[in-house]
Structure formats: C-alpha cells, structure tokens
Amino acid sequence: MVTERQQLILRHIVDDYIRDASPISSESLTRSHQLGVSPATVRSEVAALEEQGFISRPHSSAGSVPQDKAYRLYVESFLSDAEDRVPSQTRTTISSRFMDVWDDVDQWGDVAAALLAQLMDNLGIATFPKTTVSRVKHLDLVPVRDVLALLVVVMEQAKLRKQLLRFDKPVETSELESMSVRIRSHVLGLSRKEIAERTMGLTQPERRAVDATLVMLKEEDESQHTDHYASGLRNLLDQPEFVDYEKVRPIIRGVDDGSLIEAALDEAPMGQVVRVVIGREHRGDVLRPLSVVICRYGIPGHALGSVGVVGPTRMEYDRAISGVRFISSIMNSMVESLY
C-alpha cells in the first residue's frame, strides 16, 4: 500500500528523472522539493518504495530510477485531465498545419506523425482512416493503349486504388467511357458483398473491371494497418537511454521492417480514449524498452485511424497524452468532413 507521502515522493522522483535522465538521490529530493519532512524520513520512504518495486537502486546509497510500476501510478494520476496541458500557441500552430492539408487526405497521416514527433521529440505514428467495410465512391477506366486500360477506384474514405486491365481486343476511348458509366451505375456506394450479390448483365470487359474492383475491396477490407506513417526516429534514438548500439539496433530494425510500428498500432484501444502502454506491459518484445501513447480517431462504424507517440519509458507522459488527445480530436473533425 502506497501512502500519500510516498506517492508525493514518487511523483517527484519520476518528474526529476524524466527531466534529468539520471538517478535521483534522496538528498536532491530534500533539497529541490518542499516535502515537509527530514532527510532521514525521505530516505526511509525511498527504501519503502524500492521494496514495493516502484524504484530500483544499484545499492543503498545510489539514486532512484523509476520502474514501469512507478510510471503506471504516475500516469494514472493525471490520465483523465491531460487535455489542457497543450499550450494555446501550440494548439494554434497544430490546427493551422492541419488546415493546410484539410482537402488533401493523403497528407493527413504524414502531417499527424510529423507534428507528434515535433511535439514530443520522439517517434510519432499515424494511420490513414480505414473504413470498417470499404465501399466504392468513384470508378473510372482510363485508356492506356490498344488493349490496356487503367482501372481507378476511389473508396469512400478517399482511398485510391489502381490496376492495369488487359482486354482481349482494343477498346476505343469512347467505349471505355461508356463502360465506366455503366459500371458506376452498378457499383457506386456498394460494398464488396453487395456488388457480388447483384446480377448485373455486364459485358465480358465490364465484368473483368468489376472483378478487379472486388479484389481491391477485399484487399482493403482484410488489411490491418495500411498506410501507416512514422516520423522522428532520430528523435527517439537521440534519447539518453539509447546511446548503447545494442539497444538501438532492434529499434532501427523494427522501424525499418514495420514490425515496431505494427506492434505499437496493435496497442490502440477499441474506443476513442488515450491508452498508455509502458515497458513490460507490452505483449511483444519489440516494444519492451519503450512506451506507447496512442488513440483512435474517426467515426465508429465508418472510418477509424490511430495516432500515437513511441518513446522511452522515461517519457513526458502528460505532454504526450494531451498532444495525442488534441491531434486525434482534430482528425475526428477531418474524418467527419468526408461524410
């Protein structure tokens, strides 16, 4: 059981360690904070916190290093009210940057990841807003040459897919335009299942285009974290925890092959709340030296994406939580504008 005094001392230890990245001595706690107790009492309380697994010390006279358990207690103390911690000027800057790309959906994830990386000096991650069930918003057949045409399918979440189609004989441009109109009349606004269930009476070339569209919709429906974005790897690697190359190597490899980003995105909560996962709380090994602060955005049942921050367990959690929450709220409005 952690007493109120121990909680106060532990919070100061975590705050100071986040700032300085070096073990916090009992003497510095007494000197830097108005604790209202003697140095001997502080040392006694620090020893009790060590016994309970909140901190570690190489030996009795060494400074305190917070453990995952300490960060968890620390985070829970302000998780519900971190929104107001984003300065008003920062909010204005972030909002302005998003306004610049409001009409360019392809840029949303990139901008979100970059802004989180800048805000936290760590790794920012984001995904494109993905629908629960993909539907065709627009379709066109573009002439390439002779028997080749480019099938362009735009899905409801503004996701664009393309595929070359080869026909058995040359198709004139005017014929492709007529085919596009006819196919659109059968597929616009429909999901893969709805299209497959319809009896369309299409020509063989039109059927080929529809079959290719069904494959695109299937791939999109079955994909998990398509089009994820990451920014700020150098920020993460510049943290004092990662001066040892042996610690850095798996992080670089995980970002390079996507496994670290996928693992972080898998931590996203079901609802639109901020989730914090710390060190050994992660299910997989790739994130064990790190913490993830992540949130979903979008419209439940229609289109959802994720935004988050990946950093060392010695992360400024209050700033990360408030930043992720604020950016996700802006992206909620951006997704709503698509519908």
N, C-alpha and C positions, 0 to 999 in steps of 0.2 A: 504494500500500500504506500503510495507516494503522498507525503504530507504537502500542505500548501507551501511551506517554506522550501521544501525540496523541489517542488515544481518551479518556484521562482528562481532558485539557484540553477536548476537545469536549463531553464529558458535563457538565462544569461550565458551559460556555457555554450549553448547552441548558437545564440546570436554572435558571440565573440568568435567562436570557431568558424562560422560562416564568413565572418569578416576577415579574419586573420589567417585562416588555414593552418594554424599551428596549435598544439596542445595548450589548454587554458589552465593555468596554475590557480590554486586556492588564494594565493597572495594577490594575484591580479584581479580576481573576483572581488576580494575585500577592498582593494584599492580603487577599482573602477566603478563599483556599484554601491549604492546605499542600501545595504542588506539589513542593517539594524542589529547585527549580531557580531560576536567576537570572531577573530580568525580561527580560533580553535573550533568553534561551533561550525563554521563553514567547512573546515577540513573533515569534521565528523559527518556532516551531511553529504559531502562529496564521496566519502567512503561508503556511506549507505547507498548512494546512487550506483556506485560501482558494484556493490553486492547484488543489487537488483537488476544488473545488466544494462543500465542506461548509458553508462560510460565505460571506457577502458583506460587503464594506465599501465604502462610497461612495468613500473614499480611504484611503491608508495609515495615517493617524493616527486614523481613525474606529473606533468599536467594531464588534464582530462580531454579525451577525444570522444565525441558523441557517437553512439551506436545507432543502428536502424531503429531500435526501440525508442530511443530519445527523440529522433526525428519524427516518429509517428505521433508521439504525445504532443510534440511541438506543433505539428501540422493540425492536429485535431482541435487545438485551442483557438485557431482563427479561420478554419476552413469555411465557415458559413458567412464571414463578413469581410472577405478579402477584396471585394469588388472596388471599394472606394480607395484602394491603395495605388491605383494608376493615376499619376498626376494629370491635371486638366490639360496642360500643354501637350503631354504625350498623347492623350486621347485625341486631341485636335489633329496632331500630326498623323496618327494612325488612320483616323477617319478620312483625312484628306487623301492619303495614299490609296485607300480603297476606292474613293470616289473617282480617282484617275482611271481605274480599271473596271468600274461597275458594269460597263457594257461589254467587257472582254472576258468571258467566263474562263477561257483557257489560262488567264493570268492569275486567277484567284488564289489557287494553291501556292504558286510561286511567291506571290506577294505576302500571303499569310505566314509562310515558313520564314521568309526573309525578315519580316517585321518581328516575329517572335525571337529569332536569332539575335537581332539587334537589341531588342528589349532586355534579353536575359544574358547576353554574352555566352550563350550555349548553343545547342543544336535545336533549331526549330523544324517541326514536321507538320505536314498537312496533306489531306487527300482531296480529290475532286468530289463534289457532291454526287453520290451514286443513288439511283432510284432503287426501290425495292423490286419493282418489276419494270423493265425497260419497255418503252413504247415509241413508235415511230412518229416523229414530229414532221419530218420532211424527207422526201426521196427524190433523187434525180439521176438520170442516165446521161452522161457527158460523152460525146463522141471522141475517140482517140484516133483510130484509123481502121478502115476496112471492117474487119470482123471484131475489133476491140472497142469496148466502151468502159467508162469508169462509173461504177455504181457508188453514189454518195448517199449515205443515210445519216440523217440527223435525229438523235433521240431526244426525248422530252427534257432531259437535264442538260441540253445543249452539247451533248457528247457527239462528236462526228466520227463516222467510220467510213472507210473507202475500200473498194475492191475492184480489180480489173475483171471484166467478164469477156469471155471469148464466145462468139456466136458461130453457128455453122456456116453462115454466109454473110456477106457485107450488109450492113444496115445503114440506111440513109439517116442524116441528121433529123429530118422531119419525122421519120418513123420512130426514132428514139424519143423525140419529144412527145409523140402520141402515146408511146408505150409508158413513158413516165407519168403522163396524166392518168392513164388507165390504171396503172399500178397504184398510184396515190389514192385513187378513189376506193381502193380495196383495203389499204393498209394503214392509212393515217389515223393516229390516235389509238392504234391497237397494239396489244402485247403479242409476244411470240405464240402463246397458246390460242389467243383469239384469232390470229391470222391463220394458223394451221387448221383451225376448225371450220374455216369458211370454204365454201365451194365457189370458186371464182370464175371458172371458164376462161382461163387465160391462154394465150398462145405459148408455144414452147419457149421462145426467148423471154417472154414475160415471166413464165414460170421459173426460169433459171434465175432471173433477178430476184424474184420473191424468195426462192430457196436460199440464195446468198444472204438476203436480208434476215431470214430466220436464223442462219448460222451466226450472224453478227449479234443478234438479240440474245441468242443462247450464250455466247461467249461473255457478253456483258452481264447477263443475269448470274452467271456462275463465277464470275471474277470476284475477288475479295477486295484487295486494296489497290485497285488500278490507279495509275497516275498519281502515285504519291510523290511528294516534294520534300526535300530536305535542304536546309541551309545552315551554315555556321559550324561545320565540322572543325574548322581551325579554332573557333572559339572554345569548343569543348576540349580539344587537345591541348590548348594553352593553360588549362586549369592545373594548379599545382599537383593534384592527385595523379596526373598522367605524365610526369616527367620520365618515368620508367618506360622504356620502349616495350618491354614485355607486357605491360598493362595496356599500352596504346594499340599494339598490333591487332588484337581481336576486335577492337572497336573500329579501327580503319577497315578491316576485312568485312565486318558486319554491315557497315555503311555502304561499302563498295558493292557487295553482293545483294544488298537489300534485306538481309536477314534481321539486322538490328532494327531497321525501320519497321519491318513487318511485325516483329515482336512487340515493339512499342505501340503500334496501332492496334494490336490484339488486346491491349490493356484498356482500350476505350470503353467507357461504361455504356450500359444499354440506354439509359435516359440522358437527358441533356444537363448533366451535372458534371462538375470537375472531379476527376479521380486522380489521386496521388498514389503512386506505387513506388516503394522505397527499397532499394538494395535487394536483400534476400527475400522480399515479398514477391519478387518476380517469379513466374513459373519456370522460365528458362535461364540457362547460364549466361547467355549473351548480354543480358541487362543487369546482372548481379552487382557490378561495381557502380551502377547508375540509378538515378531516379527518373521517373516519368510523371509529368503533369499533363493530363490530356482531357479533352472534352469533345463531345459530338456537337454538330450544328446542323441546321436544316429543318425539314418538315417531316416529323414521324409519319411513316406510311407512304411517303412520296420520295424524298431525296435526302440522304444524310451523308455527311462527311465528318472528318475529325481534324482537330488542330491540337498541337501539343508542344511541349518542351522536353528535351532529354538533357540531363546534366549529371554532375557528380551528386552523391548523397548530400554533400555539403552545398546545397542549393539554396538560393534565396526564395524559399517556398511561398512566402506571402506575395512577393512580386510576380512569381511565376503563375500562381493561382489566379491572381487578379488580371494579369495580362492575357492568359488563355481564356478566361471567362469573358473579358471585354471583346477580344477579337472574335470569339465564337458568336457573340451577340450581334456583331456587325454582319458576319457571314450568314446568320439566320435571316436578316433582312434582305441580303443579296439573293439568297435562295428563294425567299418569298416573292421577290420581284420577277422570278422566272415563271411563277404560277399565277 
